[in-house]
Amino acid sequence: MTDVCIVGIGIHPFGRTEQRSGLEQGVYAVRDALSDAGIEWTDVDFAYGASDAAGNPDTMVEQLGLTGAQFINVRNGCAAGGSALFSAQMAIKAGEADIGLAVGFDKHPRGAFDAKPSEYNLPEWYGDAGYMVTTQFFAMKIMRYMHLHGISRETLGRVAEKAFRNGARAPHAWRREPVPLDVILDAPMVSDPYSKYMFCSPAEGGVALILASEKKARELGKPIVRLKAATMRTRPPGSFEVFAPSIDVERGGSATNIASRDAFEIAGIGPEEIAIAQLQDTEAGAELMHMAENGFVADGEQERYLREGWTEIDGRLPVNTDGGCLACGEPIGASGLRQVYENVVQLRGDGGPRQVPGAPKTAYSHVYGAPGVSAVTILER
């Protein structure tokens, strides 16, 4: 099997863009990525597109061009973008095509995500009872985790403080002003222990990645950024996932545990060899829990890591260097691809004021979605 390389990246700024539909933001990102790769839409053999609420991605061919290219739509919760990338890389790895596209976009209305029970094979009463409110679930989950592992609410605040500080340095981020720790901690409570600054917001945006075989990448003369591993996994028995009303006595792992384990095995490296990580942070506690679930720390070590600055841009393991979901917001279809976009920027050394020092050679991304799916990628230059 051939190595898969990312040869072009494009992004439409996240946040609110009233004059463009979500699909138009996706088209913007695709054109940006094509330009970055130095190719035309007619050179693309196939595409996988992700969107949750902004239309069918395959319809963007009306604006990109009617070339007859294969275009498959992906919808997989917050892991939709990561799933599109996972699917796209398989075709190139198998030698079925030389150049492909993974694109994701969304345009969510203001307010919290409005998940429907029927979309998750749940009865309507489940929603009527309030079990579909994700802010409550995430708060309940982190409260339990804090109790078990000695995590303070101040550490949650430090995650958010870092996110907004990093987002201020990223041109594509939505929230581009630092927010002091005391303001974060004293802000109105949404669901205890989370204040309003500790949750991400549904947003808008688009991201596109051009993938190619290594042979084609060398022909294009592009910097070689290899996709060393891409995994997408579902939950095992005993996991505790979004929309779950209870927790099993006999605990199991999680979708993230499996996706991470398999990605490291495929890449042939361990967590200690990763230079940068973008981890799903729909809320501040998610970043902490996912640090452990992806194998970067032991449960409970996050308290010291955050206090000593280990996850800062110049720290031992920079996490969410563009501010993550907390600063960028979450357009579901685009969010996982944004992480990979940011990692390519970092590996190319193009991060500007948010560039991780020391010419990093490896980068990790992780997304997690309801009702228990996870996708992981590992890049290497």
N, C-alpha and C positions, 0 to 999 in steps of 0.2 A: 504493500500500500504506500502511496505517495504522501509526503508531508503536505499539510494544508497551510497556506500563508494568508495573512490579511494584507492586501495590497492597496486598499483604499478605504478611507473612513469619512463619514459625513454626518453632520448634526444640525438640526434646527433647534435654536435655543428653547429651553424648557420654560414653563410658566404660563402666561396667558397671551395669546396672539389672536385678537378678535377678528382681524381681517383675513385669516387663513383657516380653512378647515383642517381637521386632523390629517386627512389624507393628503392635502396640499403640503402640510408640514413634512409628511413622509416623502413626497416627491422632491421637495427642497433638499432633504437629506440625501436622497439617492443621487441627485445631480451633483451635489457637493462631493460625494464619495467617488462618482465616476471621474470627476475632474481631478481629484486627488490621485486616483489610480492611473490617470492618463489614457482612459479608454472611453468608448461610446456605449450607449445602451445596446446597440446592435451587437456588441461583443459579448454580452452577457448570455450565457446558455440557459440559466434557470434562476428562479428566485423563490424564497420562502418569506412570507410576510406575516407580521403579528399585529393584531389590533383587538381591543376588547370592546370599545364603545364608539369607534369612529368610522365604521364601514369596512368593507371587504378589501384587503390590500391588493388583490389581483386587479381591481378596477383602476389602479393607478397607471396601467398600461395605456389608458386613453390619453394620458398626458405625457408619458415617457416615450410611447411609440408602439405601434401594433406590429411587433416582430414575430409573433407566434411563440415566444419563449414560454416554457413551462413556468407556472406561477401558482404556488400552493399556499393557502391561508392556514395560519396556526392560531389557536386560541387555547391558552393553558394557564389562566390566572396570571399572577405576577411573574411567573416563570415563562410567559409566552415568548418574549424576546430571546431568552436563553434557549428555549426549545426550537425556535426558528433557526438559530445559529447551529445548534446540534444537528438538526436535520440537513442543513445546507452543507456542512462540512463532510457529511457521510458520502454524498454524491461525488465530491472531488476526491476524497480519500479512496473510494472504490474505483476511481478511474473513469467514471461515467461522463465527466465533464471537466473542463479546464478552468472556467470562470463562472462564479455564481454570486448571488446577492442574498444577504439576510437583512431585512428591513423591518422596523417596528415603529408604530406611531399611535397616538391616542389624543383625544380631546374630551376630557371628562367635565361634566357640569360642576359648578361650585357646590361645596358641601361634602359630606362623608360619602364613601362608596356605598352604594345601595344594592348589596348582594341579594339575589332572589333564591329562596330555599329550593325551588324546583330545579334550578340550574346545578344544584349540588346533590340531587337525588334525596332531598329532605322534604318532609311534609310542611304544609303552610303554617300549621300551628307552631312550628319551630321558630319561624320568623316572628309570629305574633307574640311569642313569649320573650322575645328579645335576644335570642341566641345567635342571631346573625349580625349583631353589632360588633364589628371587629375591634373597636376601641376598648370595649369592655373585656373581650377575650384577651387581647394583648396585655391589658393592665393586670388581669387576673394571673396570667402566665408569669409575668415578670415579678409580681408580688410573691408568688411561690418561690421563684428562683432566688430572689433576694434573701428570703428567709432561710433557704437551704444553704446558701453559699456566702452569706455575709457581705452582700453588695449593698452599698448605701445609696440613698436617693441622690446624693451629691454626685456620685459617679454617673448616674443617668444624665444629670445636668452637664457633666463634662463632655459626654458624647455629643450632646446637642451643641455645646459651645464650640467644640472642634469643628463640627459640621458647618456651622455658619461662618466660622473663620476661614475654612477652606473654600467654601462656596463664594466668598467675597473675591477670591483669586481666580475663579473659573468663569470665563465669558458666557458659557452656556447655562450656568446655574440660574435659578429663579430668585432665591433669597441671597442677595449679594451684600448684606451688611452684617458685620459681627454683632452678636448679642451677648452681653455679659452674663456670667454664671448666675449672679444674684437675680437678674431679671428673669432668666429661664426658670429658676427654682421658685420664684415668687409669683409667676404668672398664673392666670386663672387655671384651675384644675379641670381637666376633661374627664379622666377616669383615674382615680388614685392608683399609683403614684405619679401619673403623667400629667404635666402641665401642657398648655397648648403648644409650646415650643418643642415638645418632645415627640410629637407626631408629625409625619410627613403629610402633605396635602395632595389630593388628586390634582393632576396638572395636565399640561399639553406639551407636545414635543415629538420629534422624530429623529431616528438614528438609522444609518445605513452602513453596512460593512461589505466590501467587495472581497471575496475569497478566491484564491487561485492555487493551482498546483505549484510546487516549488519551481518546476521547469518554466511554467508560464510567468511566475513572479520574476525569475531571473531574466527572461526575455523582456519584460517590461522595465527592468532596471530599477525595481523598487527595493527599499530597505526590507530585508528579510525578517519578518515577525511571524514566527511559526505558532500555529495553534497545536500545541503538544498534546492537549487532552480536552475533550468536551464530553460531558456526561449529563444525562437527565434521568432522574429516578423518582419513583413514587414511594409512599410510606410503607414501613414494615409493621408487623403486629406490635401492639403496645406503645405506639407513638402517641404524642399529644399534639394535635394539629388544629388549625383554624376551624371554627364551627363545632369543635368537639364539646359536648355538654359535660363530659366527665373524663377522668383519667384512670387508666388501668392500674390495678394493684401490681400486676406483673409488668413492669415497664420494659419497653423495647427501645430501639434507637429511633432515628428520624430519617426522613427522606434526605436531609442534608448530610447526615452521617454517611449514608450509602453513596451519594453522589460524590462527596469529597474523597472518601476512601478509594473509590474506583478511579477518580481523576488522577490522584497521586500515583496509583499503580500504573495507569496507562502512560503517564508522563515519565515515570521512572525516577521521581524525586520525592522528597518529603517536605512537610510544612516548614522546616527550618531553612529550606533553600529558596523560599519565596521572598521576594524583595518588596512587593507591594500587594495589597489586598483590597478589593472592593467587595464589601459584604452587604447583604440585604439589611436595610435599616428603615423599614417602614415606621418604626418607632425606636426611641433611643435604646431600649432594652434589647431589641432584636440584634443590634450590632454586638452587644456584649455576649448574648447567648450564642450567636453565630461564630464568634471568635473561638469559642470552645467546641461547638459542633463541627467546625471545619478543621479542628486539630491544632490550632495555633497556641492555645493556652489550656490549662486545666480549669475546671469550674472553680470560680472564686478568685483566680489570679487577676481577673480584670480590674479589680479595685486598685491594686498596685500598679498595673500597667497604665491605667488612665492617669493616676496621680503622678506618676513619674514621666509621663509624656512619651511613652513607648509607641503610641499609635499616631503621633504627630508626623507631619511631612518629613521632618528630619529625625524621626525616631527609629527604633529598632525594626518595627514593622508598620509603615504608614498604612492607615486604613481609611478608605473613602476620601481620597485626595481631592476630589472635586466637590465635596460636601455631601455626597450620597443622596439618598431620597429626602433626607431632612432638609437639605438646602436646595436641591433641584426639583423637588416634588416628584410625584409618580404618575406619569402617563403609562399605563400598564404595558402596552405593547412595546414601548421604547425603552423602558427602564433597565432591563437586563442588558440590552445592547449598549446603553450609555456606559455601563461599567466597563465593557470591553473596549469601547471607543476611548475611554479615559486611560485604560491600560496601554493601548497602542500609543497614545500621545506620550505617555510617560516613558515607554521603552524607546521611542524615537528621540527622546530628549527635548520635546517641544512643549513642556508644561509651563514654561515661563515662570511666573512668581510662585506657582504651586509645584514646580518640578522637584521630584525626589532626587536628592544628591547622590553622587557615586555611580552614575551610569548604570541603573538597574538592568538586570538581564532576565528576570522572571517576574511574572505578574499573574495574579489569581483573581477570579471573579466568581461570585456566588449569588444566585437568586432563589427565592423561596416563595411559593404561592399556595393559595387554598385549592383544595382541601388537604394538601400535604404533598406537594411536588417541589423538586429542587433541581437546579441546573448549575453546573460548575464548569469553568474553563480555566486552563492554564496556558499562558503565552510565554514564549521564549525568543529572545533575539540573539 
